[in-house]
Amino acid sequence: MNLPNRLTVLRILLIPLILIFLLPMPDRPFWLGWNDFLLTTGRLIAFVLFGLASITDLADGHIARKRNLVTTLGKFLDPIADKMLVVSALIALVQLGRVHALVTIVVIIREFIITGVRLIAAEHGKVIPAGNLGKAKTVSQVIAILVILIEPFILMVTGSWFRTVGDSILFISVLLTVLSGLQYLLANRSMIRG
């Protein structure tokens, strides 16, 4: 397994760690200390781990192209790892009451549709690369999640207005999610009809 693929696998392995430091355990006396830890230091650890996982996404693609290490496994794993990372974080933030479930539903539906189109393309021997809107969508999702993860610490300094920053970036990411999905469908409509 080459370095880019190892970085992709590392991104997948970081997901459970992020969730461990983000999601509280059941509300039982045994877990009170842990759940209090999650509200402060745990949240900061989740932020750092999510940031590290996001950096591996940038690094694996750059290294693969630069060193000519693009593989079939990498083409398969990389987009799956991206989706797993973003969707897992969004679902956790829904459980924490910070993100509306509709945001996560829109993201998941878009990814199912695009994956379906990619499967149709694969049957025709075509590989459909991510477009600029799709890349912007991913970047905006990652930034929104990072801002929301660090938000409790920033709010201590700025007050409640900073919450609007996370909400605004999240709104932009949902808009880009929908627009990039529509662009993808329109660009490949002839293949879908066929």
N, C-alpha and C positions, 0 to 999 in steps of 0.2 A: 504494500500500500504506500503510495507516494505522499509527500508532505501536504499538498492541498487536501487530499482525501482524509488525512489524519486530522487536519484542522476542522474539516466538516464533521468528522466523528466527535471531535472534542466539543464542538458546538452542541451536538445532540446530547452528549454526556453532561454538559453544564445545565441543561434544562431542569432535571430533577433537583439539582443543587439550588438553582434559583427559586424553585417552588418551595423547597424546604425552608429557605430563609424569608419567604414571602407570605406563605399561607399559615394561619394559626391552627393549632391543634384543637381538638374538642374542648369545650369550656368546662374543664374539670380541675379540681384543686391541684392535681399532679402537674398539669401543664401551665399553671398560672405564671410561673417564673419564665418559662420558655416564651409564652405568648407576649409577656412584657418585653422580653429581649427582642422579639420580632418587631415591635413598634419602633424601636430605635436602631440599635446596632444591626439587627437582622435585616431591616429595610435597606440600610446602607450597603450591607454585604450583597443583597439581591441586586442593587443598583450596579455595583462593581462587576458582579458576575455577568449580568445582562450586557453591560458595556463590553466586557471581554469577549463574550459570545458574538456580539455584533462586529467586533474588530476581526474575529476569525472569518466572518463572512466576507469582509473586504479583502483580507489577506489571501484566502484560499483561491479566489478567482484571479487575483493579480499574479500570484506565484504560478498558478497553472498556465496562464497565458504567456507570461514572461519566460518561463523555463520549458514551454511546450510540453506540459504535463497534463493536458486535458485528457480525461479518460471517460469511458462510458459510465463507470461507477460514479465519477464525480458529477457528470451531467444529471445522473439520477438522484444522487444523495443531496447535492447542494440546495436545489429548490425545496426539497422535502424538509431539510434541516431549517431553512429559513421560515417556512410555514409553521413548523412545529414550535420554533422559538417564539414567534410573534403571537400565534394563537394561544399557546400555553400562558404567556404573560397576560394577554387580554382576558382570558377566562379567569385567571387568578385575580385580576383587578376588578372583574365583575363580582366575584365572591366577596372581595373586600369592600364592595359598595362604591368604588371610585369611578368605574366605567359602566355605562349603560349596556345592558345585554344586546341591544339592537346593533351597537357598533361591532361587537364580536360576531353576531349573526351575519351582518353584511360582509365582513371579511371572510368568514368561512364559506358562505355561499359563492362569493366571487372565486375563491380558490378551487372549490369543487367544479365550477363551470369551466375555468381555465384549464384545470387538469383534464377534464373531459375532452376539451378541444385538442389539447396536446396528445391525448391518446389516439384521437381520430387522425391527427397529423402523423403520428408514429406509424399507424397502419398504412399510410400512404408513403412512408419512407421520408417524411419531412420532419425537421427539427425547427420549432418556432422559438427564436430567441426572445428574451424579454425586451420590450421596447422602452423608450425613455420615460413614458408615463408610468410604466410598471416599476422601473427602477426608482423613480421619484416617490411612488407609493410606498415602496419598501423603506426608503430612507425616512420618509415622514412618519411611518409607523414606529420605527425604531426610536426616532427622536421623541415622539409623543410618549412612548412608554418610559424612556429614560427620564424625561421631565416629570412625569407622574410619579415615578419611583422615588425621585429625590425631593419631590414636592413637600413632604412634611418638614424637612430640614430648612427649606427655603421659606416656608410659611412662618416659621418662628422668627425670621428676620423681617420679612416683607409684609406680613399680614395676609389676609384672605385674597387680596387682588391677584396674587400670583397664580392662583388656581385657574384663572381665566386663560393664562398662557398655555397650560396643559390642555385645557378644553379646546382652545383655538387650534393648536397643532393637531389634536385628535380629530377635530372637524375637517381640517384640510386633508388629513390622511384618509378619512372615510370618503371624502369627495374624490380624491385621487384613486382610491380603490374602485369606486363605481366607474369613473371615467376611463381608467385603464382597462377595466373589464369590458366596457362597451367598445372601446377602440380595438381590443383584441378580437372580440366577436365580429365586428364590422370588417376588420382586415382579413378574417378567415371565413367569411360567410359562404363563399362559393364552395369551399371544402366541406363545410358543415352540411350544406344542402346536398352535396354529392354523396 
